[in-house]
Amino acid sequence: MTTPDEAPKQLERQIKQEGEDWKWILADPRGRRAISRLLDETRLFSECHTGNSGTFFNLGKRRVGLYLLDVIMEAAPDFFAQAYKENRAREEESK
C-alpha cells in the first residue's frame, strides 16, 4: 500500500516510465510503422463527419488519435518528419 508521502513519487516514476516506453517504441522503424498505421486507423487526419450517427464513432476514434499524438509528440517530437521520410523511401522502393 502506498502512503500519501509516496504517492507523488510513484506517479512521477510511472509517468517517466511511460515516456521511456514510448521513446523505445518510436526509436525503431518497426515501431514507427506500427504507430503510423495505428494513427491512420484513428482517422486523425481524415474527415469524421458522415451525416449520420457514424460521425460520433469517427470522432471517438479521432479522440484516441489525438491522445496518441500528444503522447508521441512529447516522447519524440521529430516522429512525423522521420516517419514521412521512411514512408517515402518505401514508396520509392516499391516502384
Secondary structure, 3 states (H helix, E strand, C coil): CCCCCCHHHHHHHHHHHHHHHHHHHHCCHHHHHHHHHHHHHCCCCCCCCCCCCHHHHHHHHHHHHHHHHHHHHHHCCCHHHHHHHHHHHHHHHCC
